[in-house]
Amino acid sequence: MTARTGSAGRSRTWLHRPQSSGARSSPVRRLTELTRRVLLFSALISIPFCVTCAKQRPEAEYRPTTTIKDLMDGIVDPAADQIWDSVATKITTKGKQEKAPHTAEEWTAVRRSALQLLEASNLLQIPGRHVAKPGERNNQGIELQPEQIETLINQDRQAWIAFAHGLHDAATQAVSAADAKDPAKVLESGEQIDNACEHCHQQYWYPHPAQSSGK
């Protein structure tokens, strides 16, 4: 019997014919390859652009004109005093008197002092800031001299930064307390601020009172 070789037979033979190695790639494959090349080209041209942007981005240029002593006298001490004095209990001949912020202006004053104290902790960390001006001395007899304090700070900058962060955390609590208008929380934050200050002073200002002198 002779096999039929009609159009149907030819169609089946064409559908099952394997492609040779030199056959053209499918449209999907060509599209995928084109996409890969476009992405690669985009990545290559973006590298110089990113490098240029990185070079053009200016780094912070601090100018620490004031000393640590200036920051303490001009910002830290007044701000801390404002927070400590805002909530208090006084015993007088008339009995116990409670003091706390009440008006919006009074709470704003507490919050501003807390913010000043918070940011002062960042200013204390700026490299290159000296402890005091040339020739300034501590004359109380129990404190180290400025050059001794500066030596201790420079010997372990990480410890100095940790103390500054302690002040920052305490001042952050004071900001939250002022926002909440909570006198009890202000009192608690004041204790934390006092602890942060005292720990730092014991490390740098009078670590060995018996050995320190005003000479």
N, CA, C and O of each residue as an XYZ file, in Angstrom:
860
protein
N       0.868     -1.182      0.000
C       0.000      0.000      0.000
C       0.893      1.217      0.000
O       1.873      1.285      0.741
N       0.548      2.178     -0.837
C       1.370      3.394     -0.921
C       0.957      4.366      0.166
O      -0.227      4.627      0.380
N       1.989      4.909      0.866
C       1.687      5.862      1.965
C       1.209      7.174      1.387
O       1.671      7.612      0.333
N       0.257      7.812      2.107
C      -0.270      9.110      1.679
C       0.692     10.208      2.092
O       1.211     10.252      3.208
N       0.894     11.073      1.144
C       1.824     12.187      1.434
C       1.144     13.518      1.175
O       1.719     14.427      0.576
N      -0.066     13.609      1.629
C      -0.832     14.832      1.410
C      -0.335     15.974      2.285
O       0.692     15.891      2.958
N      -1.132     17.061      2.236
C      -0.732     18.254      2.996
C      -0.696     17.983      4.482
O       0.138     18.541      5.195
N      -1.606     17.119      4.969
C      -1.611     16.828      6.408
C      -0.348     16.132      6.813
O       0.218     16.413      7.869
N       0.114     15.187      5.947
C       1.342     14.486      6.251
C       2.525     15.414      6.271
O       3.400     15.298      7.129
N       2.563     16.354      5.314
C       3.674     17.305      5.288
C       3.641     18.212      6.503
O       4.693     18.581      7.025
N       2.465     18.576      6.960
C       2.367     19.449      8.133
C       2.910     18.773      9.364
O       3.623     19.380     10.162
N       2.557     17.475      9.515
C       3.054     16.757     10.697
C       4.562     16.642     10.654
O       5.238     16.786     11.673
N       5.103     16.373      9.425
C       6.560     16.267      9.305
C       7.229     17.588      9.662
O       8.276     17.569     10.309
N       6.674     18.737      9.272
C       7.260     20.066      9.563
C       7.168     20.399     11.042
O       8.104     20.971     11.600
N       6.070     20.059     11.684
C       5.894     20.385     13.097
C       6.876     19.647     13.971
O       7.289     20.173     15.004
N       7.267     18.436     13.588
C       8.143     17.633     14.427
C       9.587     17.668     13.985
O      10.404     16.913     14.511
N       9.934     18.533     13.020
C      11.304     18.584     12.548
C      12.157     19.361     13.540
O      11.828     20.512     13.826
N      13.237     18.795     14.084
C      14.079     19.509     15.058
C      14.830     20.645     14.392
O      15.198     20.563     13.220
N      15.061     21.749     15.184
C      15.799     22.886     14.652
C      17.267     22.564     14.615
O      17.788     21.887     15.502
N      17.924     23.039     13.609
C      19.370     22.875     13.532
C      20.041     23.857     14.475
O      19.412     24.816     14.923
N      21.319     23.628     14.784
C      22.057     24.491     15.712
C      22.195     25.901     15.185
O      22.387     26.835     15.963
N      22.103     26.069     13.920
C      22.255     27.408     13.344
C      20.951     28.135     13.157
O      20.940     29.210     12.558
N      19.842     27.595     13.646
C      18.539     28.232     13.463
C      18.463     29.518     14.251
O      19.177     29.707     15.237
N      17.588     30.397     13.804
C      17.426     31.683     14.491
C      16.792     31.490     15.865
O      15.989     30.577     16.058
N      17.158     32.364     16.840
C      16.564     32.303     18.178
C      15.148     32.830     18.129
O      14.783     33.580     17.224
N      14.355     32.435     19.105
C      12.962     32.841     19.163
C      12.846     34.311     19.508
O      13.793     34.874     20.058
N      11.727     34.963     19.210
C      11.544     36.381     19.559
C      11.671     36.631     21.063
O      12.201     37.665     21.469
N      11.192     35.700     21.898
C      11.284     35.890     23.356
C      12.733     35.911     23.800
O      13.139     36.715     24.638
N      13.520     34.984     23.201
C      14.936     34.923     23.572
C      15.666     36.190     23.135
O      16.496     36.724     23.870
N      15.344     36.665     21.925
C      15.995     37.890     21.457
C      15.612     39.078     22.324
O      16.452     39.941     22.578
N      14.363     39.148     22.788
C      13.913     40.238     23.657
C      14.616     40.190     25.007
O      15.004     41.226     25.546
N      14.780     38.981     25.555
C      15.463     38.830     26.839
C      16.916     39.292     26.739
O      17.424     39.979     27.625
N      17.574     38.904     25.649
C      18.967     39.306     25.454
C      19.083     40.814     25.289
O      20.009     41.427     25.819
N      18.148     41.418     24.557
C      18.154     42.864     24.375
C      17.956     43.583     25.705
O      18.630     44.572     25.992
N      17.017     43.070     26.524
C      16.761     43.679     27.840
C      18.001     43.614     28.721
O      18.326     44.579     29.413
N      18.708     42.454     28.696
C      19.905     42.289     29.499
C      20.978     43.300     29.098
O      21.659     43.875     29.947
N      21.114     43.503     27.779
C      22.123     44.439     27.299
C      21.782     45.875     27.689
O      22.667     46.660     28.032
N      20.500     46.212     27.635
C      20.071     47.569     28.009
C      20.350     47.824     29.490
O      20.833     48.892     29.866
N      20.039     46.831     30.324
C      20.277     46.994     31.761
C      21.765     47.121     32.058
O      22.175     47.926     32.894
N      22.574     46.312     31.362
C      24.013     46.380     31.568
C      24.562     47.726     31.146
O      25.409     48.301     31.830
N      24.081     48.230     30.020
C      24.530     49.531     29.533
C      24.133     50.643     30.504
O      24.920     51.551     30.771
N      22.909     50.566     31.032
C      22.437     51.572     31.984
C      23.281     51.575     33.253
O      23.607     52.631     33.796
N      23.633     50.365     33.722
C      24.454     50.259     34.932
C      25.837     50.850     34.709
O      26.381     51.522     35.585
N      26.402     50.595     33.532
C      27.754     51.082     33.240
C      27.800     52.605     33.170
O      28.734     53.223     33.680
N      26.795     53.212     32.542
C      26.824     54.670     32.413
C      26.452     55.364     33.718
O      26.750     56.546     33.892
N      25.795     54.637     34.653
C      25.409     55.261     35.920
C      26.553     55.284     36.918
O      26.536     56.080     37.858
N      27.556     54.414     36.728
C      28.672     54.361     37.678
C      29.431     55.678     37.731
O      29.626     56.207     38.825
N      29.868     56.236     36.603
C      30.566     57.547     36.680
C      29.696     58.634     37.277
O      30.185     59.503     37.999
N      28.388     58.586     36.973
C      27.477     59.599     37.524
C      27.426     59.527     39.036
O      27.478     60.557     39.708
N      27.322     58.295     39.593
C      27.275     58.123     41.047
C      28.569     58.561     41.700
O      28.562     59.186     42.760
N      29.699     58.225     41.050
C      30.996     58.630     41.590
C      31.106     60.145     41.616
O      31.607     60.719     42.582
N      30.634     60.796     40.550
C      30.676     62.252     40.482
C      29.822     62.880     41.575
O      30.225     63.857     42.206
N      28.622     62.303     41.797
C      27.741     62.822     42.848
C      28.384     62.667     44.218
O      28.291     63.561     45.059
N      29.038     61.528     44.440
C      29.679     61.287     45.730
C      30.800     62.283     45.975
O      30.996     62.745     47.099
N      31.544     62.617     44.903
C      32.632     63.571     45.055
C      32.113     64.973     45.296
O      32.750     65.754     46.003
N      30.956     65.310     44.714
C      30.405     66.648     44.847
C      29.696     66.869     46.173
O      29.488     68.014     46.573
N      29.312     65.773     46.879
C      28.615     65.928     48.144
C      29.590     66.417     49.211
O      30.522     65.687     49.548
N      29.419     67.608     49.749
C      30.392     68.137     50.719
C      30.261     67.460     52.074
O      29.160     67.153     52.528
N      31.389     67.237     52.701
C      31.388     66.704     54.057
C      31.251     67.862     55.047
O      31.545     69.014     54.725
N      30.802     67.531     56.251
C      30.646     68.552     57.279
C      32.004     69.144     57.625
O      32.981     68.417     57.805
N      32.059     70.448     57.714
C      33.288     71.142     58.084
C      33.024     71.914     59.375
O      32.551     73.050     59.349
N      33.336     71.284     60.494
C      33.078     71.907     61.781
C      34.106     73.017     62.059
O      35.263     72.934     61.647
N      33.660     74.023     62.749
C      34.532     75.108     63.185
C      34.349     75.296     64.694
O      33.679     76.232     65.132
N      34.941     74.409     65.475
C      34.741     74.465     66.939
C      35.492     75.630     67.576
O      36.561     75.454     68.161
N      34.915     76.817     67.451
C      35.560     78.021     67.990
C      35.470     78.064     69.511
O      36.441     78.408     70.185
N      34.315     77.718     70.046
C      34.145     77.756     71.494
C      34.755     76.507     72.129
O      34.992     75.502     71.460
N      34.998     76.597     73.420
C      35.595     75.488     74.166
C      34.512     74.694     74.892
O      33.350     75.095     74.948
N      34.926     73.566     75.438
C      33.991     72.777     76.246
C      33.532     73.592     77.447
O      32.364     73.537     77.833
N      34.437     74.336     78.026
C      34.072     75.204     79.161
C      33.033     76.239     78.743
O      32.112     76.532     79.504
N      33.172     76.798     77.537
C      32.181     77.759     77.032
C      30.812     77.108     76.884
O      29.793     77.702     77.238
N      30.793     75.881     76.359
C      29.517     75.174     76.196
C      28.876     74.891     77.542
O      27.660     75.003     77.696
N      29.701     74.522     78.520
C      29.162     74.243     79.852
C      28.569     75.511     80.467
O      27.456     75.497     80.992
N      29.327     76.604     80.395
C      28.870     77.849     81.011
C      27.709     78.488     80.262
O      26.821     79.082     80.873
N      27.715     78.365     78.919
C      26.733     79.091     78.123
C      25.486     78.322     77.760
O      24.446     78.926     77.496
N      25.563     76.977     77.739
C      24.413     76.190     77.306
C      24.023     75.131     78.331
O      22.887     75.108     78.807
N      24.963     74.257     78.668
C      24.630     73.096     79.494
C      24.123     73.505     80.871
O      23.036     73.097     81.279
N      24.901     74.307     81.586
C      24.503     74.688     82.953
C      23.187     75.462     82.991
O      22.311     75.102     83.777
N      23.004     76.517     82.174
C      21.720     77.240     82.220
C      20.522     76.367     81.830
O      19.453     76.472     82.431
N      20.704     75.511     80.828
C      19.594     74.654     80.395
C      19.238     73.641     81.471
O      18.061     73.410     81.746
N      20.258     73.032     82.084
C      20.001     72.064     83.148
C      19.352     72.733     84.350
O      18.440     72.172     84.957
N      19.817     73.932     84.698
C      19.230     74.652     85.837
C      17.749     74.945     85.600
O      16.936     74.850     86.520
N      17.405     75.300     84.367
C      16.004     75.588     84.037
C      15.134     74.356     84.272
O      14.032     74.455     84.811
N      15.642     73.198     83.862
C      14.875     71.957     84.038
C      14.787     71.590     85.513
O      13.716     71.229     86.001
N      15.906     71.679     86.227
C      15.913     71.333     87.654
C      15.010     72.256     88.474
O      14.338     71.814     89.405
N      15.003     73.543     88.118
C      14.230     74.518     88.899
C      12.760     74.559     88.521
O      11.961     75.164     89.234
N      12.386     73.927     87.414
C      10.998     74.025     86.953
C      10.040     73.215     87.823
O       8.865     73.560     87.944
N      10.540     72.140     88.425
C       9.716     71.315     89.304
C      10.460     71.155     90.624
O      11.588     70.662     90.657
N       9.822     71.573     91.702
C      10.498     71.516     92.998
C       9.476     71.529     94.121
O       8.324     71.923     93.937
N       9.918     71.094     95.275
C       9.105     71.136     96.490
C       9.852     71.940     97.543
O      10.993     71.624     97.882
N       9.210     72.971     98.056
C       9.837     73.827     99.059
C       9.064     73.739    100.369
O       7.834     73.751    100.391
N       9.808     73.653    101.438
C       9.206     73.654    102.777
C       9.457     75.019    103.411
O      10.603     75.401    103.648
N       8.394     75.737    103.680
C       8.494     77.065    104.285
C       7.692     77.086    105.582
O       7.103     76.085    105.990
N       7.687     78.248    106.213
C       6.909     78.403    107.445
C       5.410     78.273    107.175
O       4.619     78.014    108.082
N       5.047     78.454    105.934
C       3.645     78.319    105.558
C       3.292     76.889    105.150
O       2.145     76.587    104.821
N       4.287     76.029    105.179
C       4.040     74.642    104.798
C       4.758     74.268    103.513
O       5.673     74.966    103.076
N       4.340     73.167    102.912
C       4.970     72.656    101.700
C       4.395     73.341    100.467
O       3.180     73.442    100.300
N       5.290     73.804     99.616
C       4.876     74.467     98.387
C       5.407     73.687     97.186
O       6.600     73.399     97.090
N       4.513     73.360     96.293
C       4.886     72.615     95.095
C       5.035     73.586     93.931
O       4.176     74.434     93.689
N       6.136     73.443     93.223
C       6.383     74.282     92.047
C       6.429     73.408     90.804
O       7.116     72.387     90.782
N       5.697     73.812     89.766
C       5.678     73.062     88.509
C       5.166     73.986     87.403
O       4.441     74.940     87.684
N       5.531     73.714     86.165
C       5.006     74.518     85.056
C       3.490     74.341     84.929
O       2.961     73.250     85.139
N       2.814     75.415     84.587
C       1.356     75.354     84.419
C       0.923     75.943     83.082
O       0.095     75.363     82.378
N       1.486     77.097     82.736
C       1.063     77.768     81.513
C       1.814     77.201     80.301
O       2.823     76.508     80.428
N       1.278     77.528     79.132
C       1.933     77.085     77.896
C       3.334     77.680     77.775
O       4.253     77.022     77.287
N       3.492     78.921     78.220
C       4.802     79.569     78.153
C       5.807     78.871     79.060
O       6.971     78.713     78.689
N       5.372     78.452     80.239
C       6.275     77.771     81.165
C       6.712     76.409     80.622
O       7.877     76.034     80.749
N       5.789     75.678     80.025
C       6.145     74.388     79.437
C       7.050     74.562     78.220
O       7.933     73.739     77.978
N       6.833     75.626     77.458
C       7.702     75.912     76.312
C       9.122     76.206     76.766
O      10.085     75.796     76.119
N       9.248     76.922     77.889
C      10.579     77.231     78.418
C      11.314     75.960     78.832
O      12.517     75.832     78.601
N      10.603     75.031     79.435
C      11.222     73.762     79.828
C      11.646     72.983     78.586
O      12.741     72.423     78.541
N      10.791     72.951     77.599
C      11.101     72.198     76.379
C      12.303     72.802     75.661
O      13.166     72.066     75.184
N      12.372     74.114     75.577
C      13.506     74.755     74.913
C      14.817     74.433     75.627
O      15.833     74.175     74.982
N      14.791     74.450     76.935
C      15.997     74.118     77.692
C      16.407     72.671     77.462
O      17.595     72.368     77.352
N      15.429     71.779     77.390
C      15.735     70.372     77.135
C      16.343     70.190     75.746
O      17.269     69.398     75.574
N      15.830     70.915     74.759
C      16.383     70.840     73.410
C      17.811     71.386     73.361
O      18.679     70.823     72.694
N      18.040     72.482     74.074
C      19.391     73.046     74.130
C      20.367     72.048     74.741
O      21.485     71.880     74.255
N      19.941     71.402     75.791
C      20.789     70.419     76.457
C      21.027     69.219     75.547
O      22.136     68.687     75.486
N      19.997     68.803     74.850
C      20.104     67.658     73.944
C      21.127     67.932     72.841
O      21.989     67.096     72.568
N      21.032     69.089     72.215
C      21.950     69.408     71.128
C      23.337     69.763     71.632
O      24.314     69.592     70.903
N      23.449     70.245     72.843
C      24.769     70.516     73.419
C      25.573     69.229     73.533
O      26.798     69.246     73.411
N      24.888     68.112     73.768
C      25.584     66.827     73.849
C      26.220     66.466     72.511
O      27.242     65.782     72.481
N      25.630     66.916     71.405
C      26.235     66.701     70.092
C      27.412     67.643     69.866
O      28.428     67.246     69.296
N      27.276     68.876     70.307
C      28.363     69.843     70.162
C      29.605     69.400     70.928
O      30.728     69.653     70.492
N      29.408     68.747     72.053
C      30.544     68.291     72.861
C      31.366     67.235     72.141
O      32.531     67.029     72.479
N      30.780     66.561     71.152
C      31.465     65.473     70.462
C      32.278     65.925     69.254
O      33.017     65.125     68.682
N      32.159     67.180     68.857
C      32.854     67.652     67.659
C      34.362     67.562     67.867
O      34.885     68.116     68.834
N      35.063     66.874     66.974
C      36.520     66.748     67.122
C      37.210     68.109     67.037
O      36.745     69.006     66.335
N      38.304     68.250     67.746
C      39.090     69.471     67.688
C      38.683     70.539     68.679
O      39.321     71.590     68.749
N      37.625     70.293     69.456
C      37.210     71.299     70.436
C      38.065     71.156     71.693
O      38.157     70.077     72.279
N      38.683     72.253     72.092
C      39.532     72.231     73.280
C      38.694     72.377     74.541
O      37.559     72.851     74.500
N      39.270     71.964     75.653
C      38.562     72.034     76.933
C      38.417     73.476     77.391
O      37.356     73.875     77.872
N      39.478     74.259     77.242
C      39.449     75.651     77.697
C      40.382     76.484     76.833
O      41.159     75.943     76.046
N      40.306     77.773     76.978
C      41.185     78.675     76.239
C      42.594     78.619     76.829
O      42.766     78.273     77.997
N      43.591     78.956     76.030
C      44.959     78.958     76.552
C      45.093     79.872     77.775
O      44.650     81.020     77.755
N      45.694     79.357     78.814
C      45.900     80.152     80.017
C      44.812     80.033     81.069
O      45.017     80.424     82.218
N      43.645     79.493     80.688
C      42.578     79.319     81.678
C      42.935     78.187     82.633
O      43.448     77.147     82.221
N      42.657     78.406     83.910
C      43.015     77.431     84.929
C      41.827     77.146     85.831
O      40.937     77.982     85.983
N      41.819     75.956     86.430
C      40.855     75.617     87.467
C      41.502     75.899     88.817
O      42.563     75.359     89.131
N      40.871     76.728     89.593
C      41.466     77.172     90.852
C      40.707     76.706     92.085
O      40.900     77.241     93.177
N      39.843     75.706     91.915
C      39.069     75.241     93.061
C      39.831     74.220     93.900
O      39.401     73.887     95.004
N      40.948     73.721     93.396
C      41.786     72.836     94.193
C      41.495     71.358     94.061
O      42.349     70.540     94.401
N      40.308     70.979     93.573
C      39.989     69.557     93.459
C      39.848     69.119     92.007
O      39.751     67.923     91.729
N      39.836     70.073     91.080
C      39.632     69.740     89.679
C      40.966     69.608     88.960
O      41.951     70.261     89.305
N      40.969     68.740     87.948
C      42.122     68.661     87.073
C      42.212     69.937     86.241
O      41.223     70.646     86.058
N      43.396     70.211     85.750
C      43.582     71.375     84.896
C      43.121     71.046     83.471
O      43.064     69.875     83.093
N      42.792     72.083     82.675
C      42.243     71.840     81.336
C      43.085     70.911     80.472
O      42.539     70.056     79.775
N      44.406     71.063     80.505
C      45.241     70.204     79.668
C      45.200     68.749     80.129
O      45.325     67.833     79.316
N      45.022     68.536     81.445
C      44.892     67.168     81.955
C      43.564     66.552     81.514
O      43.503     65.385     81.126
N      42.520     67.347     81.582
C      41.203     66.873     81.148
C      41.219     66.537     79.663
O      40.680     65.514     79.240
N      41.845     67.410     78.877
C      41.884     67.186     77.431
C      42.680     65.926     77.088
O      42.338     65.214     76.143
N      43.721     65.655     77.840
C      44.497     64.439     77.630
C      43.641     63.205     77.885
O      43.682     62.245     77.115
N      42.871     63.231     78.958
C      41.993     62.099     79.268
C      40.954     61.892     78.175
O      40.666     60.756     77.797
N      40.396     62.974     77.671
C      39.382     62.870     76.620
C      39.987     62.276     75.352
O      39.393     61.392     74.734
N      41.164     62.759     74.966
C      41.786     62.296     73.723
C      42.321     60.876     73.826
O      42.463     60.191     72.813
N      42.614     60.432     75.029
C      43.093     59.062     75.200
C      42.009     58.031     74.921
O      42.305     56.903     74.528
N      40.759     58.416     75.124
C      39.651     57.482     74.898
C      38.435     58.276     74.432
O      37.532     58.572     75.214
N      38.430     58.613     73.150
C      37.329     59.399     72.605
C      36.004     58.661     72.680
O      34.952     59.278     72.844
N      36.055     57.339     72.559
C      34.818     56.567     72.599
C      34.133     56.691     73.945
O      32.906     56.759     74.016
N      34.913     56.722     75.010
C      34.337     56.898     76.344
C      33.706     58.284     76.475
O      32.624     58.427     77.045
N      34.382     59.299     75.947
C      33.848     60.663     75.981
C      32.519     60.740     75.231
O      31.568     61.368     75.697
N      32.465     60.098     74.071
C      31.231     60.085     73.279
C      30.119     59.365     74.034
O      28.960     59.775     73.982
N      30.474     58.294     74.732
C      29.466     57.547     75.500
C      28.869     58.426     76.603
O      27.662     58.379     76.842
N      29.691     59.216     77.266
C      29.175     60.130     78.294
C      28.269     61.189     77.670
O      27.239     61.545     78.243
N      28.653     61.688     76.499
C      27.813     62.674     75.808
C      26.479     62.059     75.404
O      25.442     62.720     75.467
N      26.506     60.806     74.993
C      25.255     60.121     74.657
C      24.372     59.942     75.889
O      23.147     59.995     75.790
N      24.992     59.731     77.044
C      24.215     59.633     78.274
C      23.452     60.914     78.559
O      22.293     60.881     78.972
N      24.122     62.056     78.333
C      23.454     63.346     78.495
C      22.350     63.516     77.459
O      21.278     64.037     77.767
N      22.610     63.084     76.251
C      21.611     63.166     75.185
C      20.364     62.371     75.541
O      19.247     62.854     75.354
N      20.542     61.158     76.050
C      19.397     60.314     76.401
C      18.581     60.934     77.532
O      17.351     60.897     77.513
N      19.275     61.504     78.513
C      18.576     62.133     79.637
C      17.798     63.367     79.167
O      16.667     63.594     79.597
N      18.403     64.154     78.293
C      17.728     65.344     77.780
C      16.535     64.964     76.903
O      15.534     65.680     76.869
N      16.640     63.845     76.200
C      15.517     63.365     75.391
C      14.317     63.055     76.275
O      13.177     63.331     75.902
N      14.573     62.486     77.438
C      13.480     62.232     78.391
C      12.839     63.535     78.847
O      11.625     63.601     79.039
N      13.651     64.567     79.019
C      13.109     65.861     79.428
C      12.222     66.460     78.337
O      11.192     67.065     78.632
N      12.622     66.291     77.082
C      11.792     66.783     75.969
C      10.447     66.066     75.970
O       9.399     66.695     75.822
N      10.483     64.761     76.136
C       9.239     63.983     76.165
C       8.360     64.390     77.341
O       7.139     64.472     77.212
N       8.981     64.641     78.477
C       8.220     65.056     79.658
C       7.555     66.406     79.435
O       6.413     66.618     79.841
N       8.275     67.318     78.786
C       7.696     68.631     78.501
C       6.560     68.520     77.494
O       5.547     69.207     77.620
N       6.723     67.668     76.505
C       5.654     67.470     75.523
C       4.404     66.892     76.185
O       3.279     67.228     75.815
N       4.619     66.019     77.166
C       3.487     65.403     77.863
C       2.944     66.294     78.979
O       1.906     65.998     79.570
N       3.653     67.384     79.262
C       3.280     68.301     80.356
C       3.096     67.524     81.668
O       2.092     67.655     82.368
N       4.112     66.712     81.961
C       4.084     65.830     83.126
C       5.173     66.242     84.106
O       6.341     65.925     83.885
N       4.821     66.944     85.192
C       5.836     67.393     86.155
C       6.640     66.241     86.763
O       7.844     66.377     86.980
N       5.991     65.120     87.036
C       6.710     63.980     87.620
C       7.782     63.468     86.668
O       8.880     63.111     87.096
N       7.467     63.433     85.387
C       8.440     62.982     84.393
C       9.584     63.987     84.241
O      10.731     63.604     84.010
N       9.260     65.269     84.373
C      10.313     66.287     84.338
C      11.269     66.087     85.502
O      12.484     66.201     85.343
N      10.717     65.786     86.675
C      11.547     65.546     87.850
C      12.446     64.327     87.646
O      13.620     64.347     88.014
N      11.896     63.278     87.067
C      12.682     62.074     86.798
C      13.800     62.351     85.790
O      14.932     61.900     85.962
N      13.466     63.092     84.748
C      14.484     63.410     83.740
C      15.573     64.294     84.336
O      16.739     64.193     83.954
N      15.192     65.162     85.274
C      16.190     65.999     85.943
C      17.191     65.165     86.727
O      18.377     65.491     86.760
N      16.731     64.106     87.350
C      17.627     63.207     88.065
C      18.564     62.493     87.101
O      19.743     62.303     87.402
N      18.041     62.096     85.938
C      18.880     61.448     84.935
C      19.930     62.403     84.383
O      21.065     62.006     84.125
N      19.551     63.646     84.207
C      20.512     64.656     83.738
C      21.611     64.859     84.771
O      22.790     64.940     84.428
N      21.215     64.941     86.033
C      22.194     65.112     87.108
C      23.161     63.926     87.157
O      24.363     64.116     87.341
N      22.649     62.717     86.995
C      23.499     61.529     87.005
C      24.471     61.535     85.827
O      25.645     61.199     85.984
N      23.980     61.916     84.651
C      24.839     61.959     83.466
C      25.973     62.967     83.648
O      27.120     62.697     83.290
N      25.644     64.118     84.203
C      26.671     65.146     84.436
C      27.693     64.670     85.468
O      28.899     64.825     85.277
N      27.204     64.094     86.552
C      28.101     63.692     87.633
C      29.033     62.568     87.201
O      30.208     62.571     87.566
N      28.537     61.619     86.438
C      29.380     60.518     85.964
C      30.515     61.048     85.087
O      31.648     60.573     85.177
N      30.211     62.022     84.249
C      31.227     62.614     83.390
C      32.246     63.395     84.210
O      33.450     63.306     83.967
N      31.758     64.155     85.175
C      32.670     64.955     86.007
C      33.611     64.075     86.814
O      34.787     64.399     86.985
N      33.093     62.971     87.303
C      33.932     62.067     88.077
C      35.005     61.404     87.216
O      36.048     60.988     87.720
N      34.744     61.312     85.930
C      35.712     60.703     85.024
C      36.794     61.686     84.593
O      37.955     61.308     84.434
N      36.409     62.958     84.402
C      37.337     63.916     83.800
C      37.692     65.115     84.690
O      38.837     65.569     84.674
N      36.746     65.626     85.452
C      37.008     66.868     86.178
C      37.682     66.612     87.531
O      38.656     67.282     87.873
N      37.183     65.675     88.276
C      37.809     65.371     89.572
C      37.820     63.863     89.807
O      37.182     63.371     90.737
N      38.561     63.119     88.944
C      38.620     61.662     89.126
C      39.391     61.250     90.365
O      39.113     60.205     90.953
N      40.373     62.074     90.771
C      41.181     61.768     91.963
C      41.311     63.065     92.779
O      42.339     63.740     92.714
N      40.281     63.403     93.534
C      40.280     64.686     94.253
C      41.508     64.872     95.135
O      42.030     65.982     95.239
N      41.975     63.801     95.769
C      43.101     63.946     96.685
C      44.388     64.285     95.935
O      45.299     64.878     96.512
N      44.474     63.910     94.636
C      45.681     64.119     93.886
C      45.609     65.368     93.014
O      46.627     65.836     92.504
N      44.394     65.911     92.843
C      44.221     67.063     91.981
C      44.588     68.327     92.732
O      44.444     68.409     93.952
N      45.057     69.294     91.997
C      45.399     70.567     92.638
C      45.244     71.674     91.624
O      45.082     71.419     90.430
N      45.293     72.882     92.091
C      45.169     74.047     91.205
C      46.487     74.548     90.733
O      46.554     75.635     90.158
N      47.565     73.797     90.949
C      48.890     74.238     90.553
C      49.005     74.271     89.033
O      50.059     74.621     88.501
